[in-house]
């Protein structure tokens, strides 16, 4: 039996979570170091998975399959395609940076405060989320995927509600209330989506007789499993609703600004750069592969929702006074681009969408983490409380600018390539939708540059005059992300080579081919 590499990649952070939680309360620094060590070991295993993966090989590789609940056809089945392996690598890459950025976020506050926050629990919960997200990217049994898709809500609930942002304009009591509200809203939205998906998962089992993604997809392809049209559409809607909540897609997005605003900055990055990617990934892996005809039937409606997300999220970002909520609404706009690329049903669109998942994770982490360093210095999330920061902290301002320029998809930085591919793929089949979506780029430039202008330029406000520049630990967090943004902006081929074969197979699942360009016949 070969070494279960995929299981090990998910099991390592799970073991790390238990080990970190077991460290005595007085050994906070030891708990942090242990958690970071496990996250780095997980990254090393993820790199091995990436190296072992052959883009020209079988669709699902490094597969594992074991009987689990045999009476109900549930198996422990894992496997990664090009899309899954790229997102496993992204997750494993970001977690160490998230931990380093939040190194002091869960330290105990002043003596007697009601906000006593156990450091061990904070880092253990991050590792638990990592394990569940990785398993979600690896699972090829629908029921197994559902378990971890839902289970990750529990540690995220405690991370949002128990370890909120210290920079709150209305004081500790109001902050606690807002954190609780944000955590409950996050949980309820995602639980409702999960319950609807559970009904669809049960319906799929009734129709197909098992939960194996590969077996059901193969049966659909060779005609041995023929779903009635209405049945397929209802099942598709059940899956898609849950993924649209997680993504998040308008109008199911309202939990995200609350959750990101009230969580600590590293947890906000964990939400939008890691956890939310499970929703868009699952649209590609499950919706399109299991329900190809229903996916094509729902495409016009979903494209309209995606365009609304792009414009709506960008417009609300323009009007925000809170830095973290601005990044949250910008992410809603970006997820609209990802979903637009998925359902454009072209190779450029889906390659761009997958690349966008990776690039958005890196760019949002860079911008949000630098914003967190800024907020921790001033103690305020309000844009109006800043001004002239670039004169007193030029490195902080410079990295903030690069993260912002990546967010607006400046050519030469990683998100530009993915956004360009999404728009090209959309124009090829739905030109009107592509034209409207392009306005999201203009609005992104507006909210990003206005944010930089109001916080970093102009006269130095007295409250920021003594603000220190980035410290070595903070530079260690930001510098690699900036390097990746530039590298993938100039040379995205390492990622596209991995994801393109999987994209072509997904298009084949839905029986779609790229539209041929119309060329006027020579006279």
Backbone torsions as a table, in degrees:
resi	resn	phi	psi	omega
1	UNK	NA	130.1	179.7
2	UNK	-73.0	160.3	-178.2
3	UNK	-65.3	130.5	-177.8
4	UNK	-76.6	79.4	-171.8
5	UNK	-64.1	-40.8	-178.7
6	UNK	-67.9	-41.7	176.7
7	UNK	-60.7	-42.3	-179.0
8	UNK	-63.7	-37.3	-178.6
9	UNK	-64.1	-34.4	177.5
10	UNK	-87.2	-32.7	-177.1
11	UNK	-71.1	-32.4	-176.5
12	UNK	-60.8	-50.0	176.2
13	UNK	-66.5	-29.2	176.9
14	UNK	-65.6	-43.5	176.3
15	UNK	-64.4	-39.9	178.3
16	UNK	-61.4	-37.3	178.6
17	UNK	-62.3	-44.3	179.7
18	UNK	-66.2	-43.7	-178.8
19	UNK	-64.8	-40.4	-179.9
20	UNK	-66.3	-43.2	179.8
21	UNK	-63.8	-25.5	-177.3
22	UNK	-84.6	-7.7	179.8
23	UNK	-67.3	135.3	179.9
24	UNK	-54.5	148.3	-174.5
25	UNK	-57.5	-33.2	-177.0
26	UNK	-75.4	-12.5	-176.4
27	UNK	-101.7	57.1	-176.7
28	UNK	-60.8	-47.2	-177.1
29	UNK	-64.7	-35.6	177.2
30	UNK	-65.6	-38.2	178.4
31	UNK	-65.1	-41.9	178.2
32	UNK	-62.4	-47.0	-178.8
33	UNK	-62.3	-40.7	179.8
34	UNK	-64.3	-44.7	179.7
35	UNK	-62.8	-43.3	178.4
36	UNK	-62.8	-39.6	178.7
37	UNK	-61.8	-44.2	178.6
38	UNK	-65.1	-37.4	179.3
39	UNK	-66.8	-38.0	178.0
40	UNK	-69.1	-37.6	176.4
41	UNK	-64.4	-38.2	176.4
42	UNK	-64.5	-40.2	176.3
43	UNK	-61.0	-41.3	178.4
44	UNK	-61.1	-43.8	177.6
45	UNK	-64.9	-39.3	178.6
46	UNK	-62.5	-36.3	176.9
47	UNK	-65.7	-38.9	176.3
48	UNK	-61.9	-43.4	177.1
49	UNK	-59.5	-43.4	-179.4
50	UNK	-63.5	-42.2	179.9
51	UNK	-68.8	-38.7	-178.8
52	UNK	-72.5	-21.3	-176.7
53	UNK	-74.4	132.1	179.2
54	UNK	-108.2	109.2	-177.5
55	UNK	-59.0	-26.0	-179.3
56	UNK	-95.1	5.9	-178.7
57	UNK	-90.5	-154.7	-179.3
58	UNK	-61.8	158.5	-177.9
59	UNK	-61.4	-50.8	178.3
60	UNK	-109.5	125.4	-175.2
61	UNK	-122.6	166.8	-177.5
62	UNK	55.3	36.4	-171.9
63	UNK	-71.4	150.2	174.1
64	UNK	-135.3	139.7	-179.9
65	UNK	-148.3	123.0	179.9
66	UNK	-141.1	145.4	175.5
67	UNK	-64.0	141.0	-180.0
68	UNK	-128.8	-76.7	176.2
69	UNK	-113.0	82.7	-169.6
70	UNK	-61.4	-36.1	-177.4
71	UNK	-62.7	-23.7	-179.1
72	UNK	-113.4	12.1	176.4
73	UNK	70.5	22.3	-179.6
74	UNK	-94.5	129.2	179.1
75	UNK	-125.3	155.0	172.0
76	UNK	-88.7	93.3	-176.1
77	UNK	-120.8	126.7	177.4
78	UNK	-126.6	152.9	175.8
79	UNK	-178.9	151.4	179.6
80	UNK	-124.9	137.0	167.2
81	UNK	-100.7	-173.0	-176.8
82	UNK	-61.2	-36.1	-179.5
83	UNK	-69.9	-46.0	-179.0
84	UNK	-63.6	-41.5	-176.8
85	UNK	-68.5	-33.9	177.5
86	UNK	-65.7	-38.9	-178.2
87	UNK	-77.9	-30.3	172.0
88	UNK	-62.2	-44.5	179.1
89	UNK	-63.7	-41.6	178.4
90	UNK	-60.5	-46.0	-179.2
91	UNK	-60.4	-49.3	-178.7
92	UNK	-64.7	-31.1	178.9
93	UNK	-70.0	-42.6	-173.0
94	UNK	-76.9	-29.9	-174.5
95	UNK	-59.3	-45.8	177.6
96	UNK	-59.6	-37.9	178.3
97	UNK	-67.2	-38.2	177.4
98	UNK	-61.8	-42.6	179.7
99	UNK	-65.4	-45.0	179.9
100	UNK	-63.0	-40.1	179.8
101	UNK	-65.2	-34.5	-179.4
102	UNK	-99.1	28.3	-173.2
103	UNK	-57.0	-34.7	-177.9
104	UNK	-112.9	5.8	-174.2
105	UNK	-69.0	-23.0	-178.6
106	UNK	-111.7	14.3	175.3
107	UNK	-66.9	149.0	178.6
108	UNK	-59.1	143.0	177.2
109	UNK	-85.8	-162.9	-175.6
110	UNK	-60.3	152.7	-179.4
111	UNK	-59.8	132.9	178.3
112	UNK	91.4	-7.3	179.5
113	UNK	-70.2	145.7	177.2
114	UNK	-74.5	-11.7	-177.8
115	UNK	-96.5	54.8	173.4
116	UNK	-75.5	118.0	-172.2
117	UNK	-119.5	113.2	-178.0
118	UNK	-68.0	119.2	-178.5
119	UNK	-59.2	-42.5	-178.5
120	UNK	-58.3	-42.1	-179.3
121	UNK	-63.5	-40.0	-179.8
122	UNK	-58.9	-51.7	-177.1
123	UNK	-72.8	-32.9	176.6
124	UNK	-65.2	-39.6	179.4
125	UNK	-66.3	-38.0	176.9
126	UNK	-61.6	-44.3	178.0
127	UNK	-64.4	-37.6	177.8
128	UNK	-63.0	-42.7	177.1
129	UNK	-62.0	-42.5	179.1
130	UNK	-58.1	-45.8	-179.3
131	UNK	-60.1	-43.3	-176.9
132	UNK	-72.3	-35.7	177.5
133	UNK	-66.6	-44.3	179.2
134	UNK	-61.2	-43.7	177.8
135	UNK	-63.2	-33.9	177.2
136	UNK	-64.5	-36.5	178.5
137	UNK	-74.5	-20.3	-175.7
138	UNK	-100.1	-22.2	-171.8
139	UNK	-68.9	131.5	173.1
140	UNK	-114.6	6.9	168.3
141	UNK	-101.3	126.2	-173.2
142	UNK	-61.9	-41.2	-179.1
143	UNK	-68.3	-39.7	177.1
144	UNK	-61.6	-43.5	176.8
145	UNK	-59.3	-44.3	-177.6
146	UNK	-60.2	-40.1	-178.6
147	UNK	-58.8	-48.2	-176.4
148	UNK	-79.8	-27.8	173.8
149	UNK	-58.6	-38.3	178.9
150	UNK	-87.6	-37.3	-174.3
151	UNK	-63.1	-30.7	-178.9
152	UNK	-65.9	-14.7	178.7
153	UNK	-65.9	-32.7	-174.7
154	UNK	-66.7	-55.4	177.6
155	UNK	-62.8	-32.6	178.2
156	UNK	-66.7	-37.2	177.7
157	UNK	-58.7	-45.5	-179.1
158	UNK	-71.7	-32.9	177.2
159	UNK	-65.6	-38.9	180.0
160	UNK	-75.3	-48.7	-174.1
161	UNK	-79.3	-28.0	-174.9
162	UNK	-100.4	-15.6	-176.3
163	UNK	-132.9	60.9	-175.1
164	UNK	-77.0	172.3	-179.3
165	UNK	-67.2	135.4	178.8
166	UNK	-77.1	-23.6	-176.9
167	UNK	-85.9	86.9	-179.6
168	UNK	-126.3	129.7	-172.5
169	UNK	-71.2	-16.7	-173.1
170	UNK	-108.9	11.9	175.5
171	UNK	93.2	174.2	-171.2
172	UNK	-68.4	-41.1	-177.6
173	UNK	-65.0	-46.4	178.2
174	UNK	-63.6	-37.9	179.5
175	UNK	-62.7	-42.6	179.2
176	UNK	-62.4	-41.3	178.8
177	UNK	-64.1	-44.0	-179.5
178	UNK	-65.8	-38.9	177.9
179	UNK	-62.5	-44.9	-179.7
180	UNK	-62.1	-42.7	178.7
181	UNK	-61.6	-46.2	-178.4
182	UNK	-63.7	-41.2	-178.9
183	UNK	-66.8	-43.1	179.9
184	UNK	-66.7	-41.1	179.0
185	UNK	-62.9	-43.8	175.9
186	UNK	-57.2	-47.5	-176.2
187	UNK	-66.6	-45.3	-176.9
188	UNK	-64.9	-46.3	178.8
189	UNK	-56.5	-49.4	-176.0
190	UNK	-73.3	-30.0	176.2
191	UNK	-68.6	-40.7	177.0
192	UNK	-60.5	-46.5	176.7
193	UNK	-59.5	-41.4	179.6
194	UNK	-66.0	-37.0	178.9
195	UNK	-66.4	-40.8	176.6
196	UNK	-64.2	-39.8	177.5
197	UNK	-65.4	-37.3	178.7
198	UNK	-58.7	-42.1	177.3
199	UNK	-61.1	-39.9	179.0
200	UNK	-69.0	-36.9	177.8
201	UNK	-63.0	-43.0	177.4
202	UNK	-64.1	-41.5	177.4
203	UNK	-61.8	-39.1	177.9
204	UNK	-62.8	-40.2	179.0
205	UNK	-65.2	-40.0	179.0
206	UNK	-61.0	-38.9	-177.5
207	UNK	-78.3	-44.2	-171.0
208	UNK	-96.4	-24.6	179.5
209	UNK	85.3	-1.5	176.5
210	UNK	-158.5	176.7	-178.1
211	UNK	-113.8	5.8	-175.2
212	UNK	-73.7	118.8	179.6
213	UNK	-59.4	-44.7	-176.6
214	UNK	-67.6	-40.6	180.0
215	UNK	-68.1	-41.3	-179.8
216	UNK	-67.2	-43.3	179.9
217	UNK	-63.8	-39.7	178.2
218	UNK	-65.7	-40.8	178.1
219	UNK	-64.9	-38.1	176.3
220	UNK	-63.2	-40.5	-175.9
221	UNK	-69.4	-39.6	-176.7
222	UNK	-92.4	1.8	173.1
223	UNK	86.9	4.3	179.9
224	UNK	-81.1	-12.7	174.9
225	UNK	-124.9	108.4	-176.5
226	UNK	-115.7	107.2	179.0
227	UNK	-84.8	141.7	171.5
228	UNK	-63.1	147.6	-175.1
229	UNK	-56.3	-48.4	-178.8
230	UNK	-65.9	-36.9	178.2
231	UNK	-62.5	-46.7	-179.8
232	UNK	-61.4	-40.4	-178.4
233	UNK	-66.9	-41.5	179.2
234	UNK	-66.7	-40.7	178.1
235	UNK	-64.6	-42.7	177.3
236	UNK	-57.7	-46.3	-178.6
237	UNK	-62.7	-36.9	178.0
238	UNK	-62.9	-44.5	177.6
239	UNK	-67.9	-48.1	-173.6
240	UNK	-62.9	-37.7	-179.4
241	UNK	-58.7	-46.2	-179.7
242	UNK	-63.7	-40.4	-179.2
243	UNK	-71.3	-33.3	179.1
244	UNK	-68.5	-33.8	174.6
245	UNK	-65.1	-46.3	-177.3
246	UNK	-67.3	-30.9	-168.4
247	UNK	-57.5	-53.0	-4.8
248	UNK	-100.4	145.2	-178.5
249	UNK	-109.8	137.8	174.9
250	UNK	-58.8	137.2	5.2
251	UNK	-97.8	22.9	-177.3
252	UNK	-99.5	22.0	-169.2
253	UNK	-96.4	-9.8	-161.8
254	UNK	-66.4	-16.5	178.4
255	UNK	-71.7	-26.8	-170.8
256	UNK	-67.0	-49.6	179.8
257	UNK	-59.4	-38.3	176.9
258	UNK	-63.9	-46.8	-176.6
259	UNK	-65.2	-45.7	-179.2
260	UNK	-69.6	-35.0	-179.1
261	UNK	-68.0	-37.7	-174.5
262	UNK	-93.6	-19.5	178.7
263	UNK	-75.4	161.6	169.5
264	UNK	-62.2	158.4	-176.8
265	UNK	-59.6	-45.3	177.4
266	UNK	-60.3	-37.2	178.1
267	UNK	-69.3	-35.9	175.0
268	UNK	-60.5	-40.0	176.0
269	UNK	-65.7	-41.4	178.2
270	UNK	-58.5	-39.5	-179.1
271	UNK	-65.0	-57.8	-169.1
272	UNK	-84.3	-29.4	-177.3
273	UNK	-90.5	-19.8	-175.8
274	UNK	-121.8	-64.1	-171.2
275	UNK	-63.7	-45.1	-176.9
276	UNK	-64.3	-22.7	179.8
277	UNK	-65.5	-22.5	178.2
278	UNK	-61.1	-36.2	-179.4
279	UNK	-65.1	-49.5	-178.8
280	UNK	-70.7	-36.5	175.4
281	UNK	-59.0	-44.5	-176.9
282	UNK	-66.9	-28.8	175.0
283	UNK	-61.0	-42.2	178.5
284	UNK	-69.8	-46.2	-172.8
285	UNK	-76.3	-42.7	-171.4
286	UNK	-102.7	-50.0	-176.4
287	UNK	-61.5	-52.1	-175.1
288	UNK	-72.9	-35.6	-175.3
289	UNK	-79.6	-37.8	-177.6
290	UNK	-85.7	-31.3	-173.3
291	UNK	-130.3	65.3	-174.0
292	UNK	-63.0	-43.4	-177.8
293	UNK	-70.1	-39.3	177.7
294	UNK	-66.8	-33.8	177.6
295	UNK	-62.6	-43.3	178.3
296	UNK	-67.8	-37.0	178.2
297	UNK	-62.0	-40.0	-176.3
298	UNK	-86.6	-7.9	-173.5
299	UNK	-54.4	-49.0	-178.4
300	UNK	-58.1	-42.4	179.6
301	UNK	-64.2	-43.6	-178.5
302	UNK	-68.0	-38.0	177.8
303	UNK	-61.5	-39.1	177.6
304	UNK	-63.5	-44.5	178.4
305	UNK	-62.6	-38.6	-179.9
306	UNK	-64.3	-42.9	179.2
307	UNK	-65.4	-40.6	176.8
308	UNK	-60.8	-42.7	178.2
309	UNK	-59.3	-43.0	-178.5
310	UNK	-61.0	-51.7	-175.4
311	UNK	-74.3	-45.0	-178.0
312	UNK	-62.1	-48.4	-179.9
313	UNK	-60.8	-41.7	-179.4
314	UNK	-67.6	-41.3	179.3
315	UNK	-62.9	-43.0	179.0
316	UNK	-69.2	-31.5	176.1
317	UNK	-63.5	-38.4	179.7
318	UNK	-58.9	-37.1	-174.1
319	UNK	-92.7	7.2	-175.1
320	UNK	-78.9	144.6	172.7
321	UNK	-99.1	-16.9	-175.2
322	UNK	-102.4	126.4	-175.9
323	UNK	-60.3	-46.2	-175.6
324	UNK	-68.7	-37.9	177.6
325	UNK	-69.0	-31.4	174.9
326	UNK	-61.2	-46.5	179.1
327	UNK	-64.4	-34.3	178.9
328	UNK	-63.8	-47.5	179.8
329	UNK	-68.2	-33.2	174.2
330	UNK	-62.1	-37.6	178.6
331	UNK	-66.1	-36.7	175.7
332	UNK	-59.3	-42.4	177.3
333	UNK	-62.7	-42.5	-179.3
334	UNK	-66.8	-39.1	177.0
335	UNK	-65.1	-29.9	173.2
336	UNK	-59.9	-41.4	176.8
337	UNK	-63.1	-41.9	-179.2
338	UNK	-61.5	-47.8	-179.1
339	UNK	-67.1	-35.4	175.0
340	UNK	-58.6	-45.1	179.5
341	UNK	-65.0	-38.7	-180.0
342	UNK	-62.0	-46.3	-173.2
343	UNK	-95.6	5.6	168.2
344	UNK	-68.3	-20.4	176.9
345	UNK	59.3	42.1	172.7
346	UNK	-129.6	157.3	-179.2
347	UNK	-66.0	-38.8	178.1
348	UNK	-64.3	-43.2	-178.5
349	UNK	-63.2	-45.7	-177.5
350	UNK	-74.7	-34.9	173.4
351	UNK	-63.5	-42.8	177.9
352	UNK	-63.6	-39.7	179.6
353	UNK	-63.9	-43.8	179.7
354	UNK	-66.4	-44.4	176.8
355	UNK	-62.1	-35.5	179.2
356	UNK	-64.6	-37.1	177.3
357	UNK	-58.4	-43.7	179.8
358	UNK	-69.0	-50.4	-175.5
359	UNK	-67.2	-37.5	177.6
360	UNK	-65.0	-37.7	177.2
361	UNK	-60.0	-42.9	-178.9
362	UNK	-72.3	-46.3	-175.8
363	UNK	-68.2	-41.4	178.6
364	UNK	-66.4	-38.2	176.9
365	UNK	-61.9	-44.1	-179.0
366	UNK	-62.4	-50.9	-177.5
367	UNK	-65.3	-45.9	-174.5
368	UNK	-69.4	-37.8	-178.8
369	UNK	-70.0	-40.0	175.5
370	UNK	-64.8	-40.3	175.8
371	UNK	-60.0	-37.7	177.9
372	UNK	-64.8	-40.6	176.7
373	UNK	-62.5	-39.3	177.8
374	UNK	-63.2	-47.5	-177.8
375	UNK	-63.9	-39.0	-178.8
376	UNK	-64.8	-29.0	179.5
377	UNK	-75.0	-41.7	-175.5
378	UNK	-91.0	-25.4	-178.3
379	UNK	77.3	23.7	-179.6
380	UNK	-147.2	143.6	176.3
381	UNK	-97.0	-4.1	-174.6
382	UNK	-80.2	130.1	-179.3
383	UNK	-60.2	-37.1	-176.1
384	UNK	-65.5	-15.6	-178.7
385	UNK	-84.8	2.2	-178.0
386	UNK	-118.0	167.8	177.2
387	UNK	163.3	131.8	177.2
388	UNK	73.9	19.7	-176.2
389	UNK	-62.9	-31.8	-176.2
390	UNK	-64.3	-20.5	179.5
391	UNK	-80.5	-26.5	-178.5
392	UNK	-105.8	-21.7	179.7
393	UNK	-139.2	71.8	-173.0
394	UNK	-64.3	-34.4	179.7
395	UNK	-69.1	-43.1	176.1
396	UNK	-59.1	-46.0	-179.6
397	UNK	-64.5	-39.2	-179.4
398	UNK	-65.9	-43.8	178.1
399	UNK	-68.4	-35.2	175.7
400	UNK	-62.0	-40.4	179.4
401	UNK	-65.2	-43.7	179.8
402	UNK	-64.0	-42.5	176.6
403	UNK	-61.6	-39.8	178.0
404	UNK	-67.0	-42.2	178.8
405	UNK	-64.7	-34.3	174.9
406	UNK	-65.5	-38.7	179.3
407	UNK	-62.7	-35.8	178.0
408	UNK	-87.1	7.4	175.1
409	UNK	62.8	51.0	175.3
410	UNK	-67.2	134.3	175.6
411	UNK	-55.6	136.6	-176.2
412	UNK	101.1	-12.9	175.1
413	UNK	-114.0	153.6	-165.6
414	UNK	-53.5	-47.0	-176.0
415	UNK	-61.5	-22.6	-179.8
416	UNK	-59.1	-45.5	-176.5
417	UNK	-61.3	-45.4	-177.1
418	UNK	-68.7	-41.5	179.4
419	UNK	-66.0	-38.4	177.5
420	UNK	-61.9	-45.3	179.5
421	UNK	-63.0	-41.7	178.1
422	UNK	-59.5	-46.4	-178.0
423	UNK	-68.9	-39.7	176.7
424	UNK	-61.9	-45.5	179.2
425	UNK	-64.1	-34.2	178.3
426	UNK	-73.8	-43.7	177.8
427	UNK	-56.5	-37.5	-175.2
428	UNK	-61.6	-31.5	-177.1
429	UNK	-115.8	-32.2	-177.8
430	UNK	-132.5	76.1	-173.8
431	UNK	-60.0	-37.2	-179.1
432	UNK	-65.1	-42.7	177.6
433	UNK	-62.4	-41.3	179.6
434	UNK	-62.5	-39.2	179.7
435	UNK	-64.3	-45.5	-179.5
436	UNK	-63.9	-42.3	-178.6
437	UNK	-62.1	-29.1	-178.5
438	UNK	-61.9	-27.3	178.2
439	UNK	-63.4	-23.0	176.1
440	UNK	-61.6	-30.5	178.7
441	UNK	-67.1	-41.9	179.6
442	UNK	-62.7	-45.0	-179.7
443	UNK	-66.4	-33.8	178.0
444	UNK	-63.2	-41.4	177.0
445	UNK	-61.6	-38.5	-177.8
446	UNK	-65.8	-53.4	-175.1
447	UNK	-70.1	-29.7	-179.7
448	UNK	-73.0	-48.1	-176.9
449	UNK	-70.7	-34.9	176.1
450	UNK	-65.8	-40.6	176.9
451	UNK	-59.5	-46.9	-179.8
452	UNK	-63.9	-43.8	-178.1
453	UNK	-60.9	-43.6	-175.1
454	UNK	-74.5	-28.1	-177.4
455	UNK	-96.3	-35.2	-169.2
456	UNK	-105.1	-25.6	-176.0
457	UNK	-105.9	-179.8	178.6
458	UNK	83.8	-171.7	179.5
459	UNK	-62.8	147.8	178.4
460	UNK	-77.3	121.2	177.6
461	UNK	-74.0	145.5	-177.8
462	UNK	-55.2	-35.6	-176.0
463	UNK	-68.2	-19.4	-179.3
464	UNK	-110.9	3.5	-174.4
465	UNK	-63.9	-28.0	179.7
466	UNK	-105.1	16.9	-176.8
467	UNK	-66.2	125.7	178.4
468	UNK	-75.3	154.9	176.9
469	UNK	-78.8	-179.5	-177.9
470	UNK	-60.2	136.6	178.0
471	UNK	-86.9	166.6	-177.9
472	UNK	-55.1	-42.9	179.3
473	UNK	-62.0	-40.1	-178.9
474	UNK	-70.5	-37.0	175.0
475	UNK	-64.4	-37.3	177.8
476	UNK	-62.3	-30.3	177.6
477	UNK	-75.7	-46.5	-168.8
478	UNK	-83.2	-40.9	-172.1
479	UNK	-56.6	-47.8	179.6
480	UNK	-62.2	-34.8	178.8
481	UNK	-66.7	-40.0	177.1
482	UNK	-63.5	-42.8	178.7
483	UNK	-60.6	-43.4	179.1
484	UNK	-64.1	-40.1	178.7
485	UNK	-60.3	-41.8	-179.8
486	UNK	-72.4	-44.5	-177.8
487	UNK	-61.2	-50.1	-178.9
488	UNK	-72.0	-20.5	174.3
489	UNK	-72.9	-33.4	179.9
490	UNK	-89.4	-33.8	-172.9
491	UNK	-141.3	79.5	-179.0
492	UNK	-81.3	-1.0	-172.7
493	UNK	-55.6	-39.0	-179.9
494	UNK	-56.3	-33.9	179.0
495	UNK	-82.6	-44.7	-177.5
496	UNK	-64.0	-33.6	177.6
497	UNK	-62.5	-32.0	-178.9
498	UNK	-79.0	-42.0	-171.3
499	UNK	-87.2	-25.1	-173.5
500	UNK	-59.7	-44.6	177.7
501	UNK	-59.7	-39.6	178.5
502	UNK	-65.1	-36.8	177.7
503	UNK	-64.2	-43.0	179.1
504	UNK	-62.6	-38.2	178.3
505	UNK	-68.0	-35.7	177.4
506	UNK	-66.0	-41.9	176.5
507	UNK	-62.5	-37.0	177.1
508	UNK	-64.8	-34.9	178.3
509	UNK	-59.3	-39.6	-177.6
510	UNK	-95.8	9.9	175.9
511	UNK	56.2	47.6	178.4
512	UNK	-119.4	144.3	173.1
513	UNK	-125.8	155.0	178.4
514	UNK	-63.5	136.4	176.9
515	UNK	-64.1	140.5	179.1
516	UNK	-79.5	136.0	178.2
517	UNK	-64.4	142.4	179.2
518	UNK	-84.5	116.0	-179.1
519	UNK	-115.9	125.1	-178.7
520	UNK	-69.2	130.9	-178.7
521	UNK	-61.0	137.8	179.0
522	UNK	-66.7	138.8	-179.3
523	UNK	-96.3	NA	NA
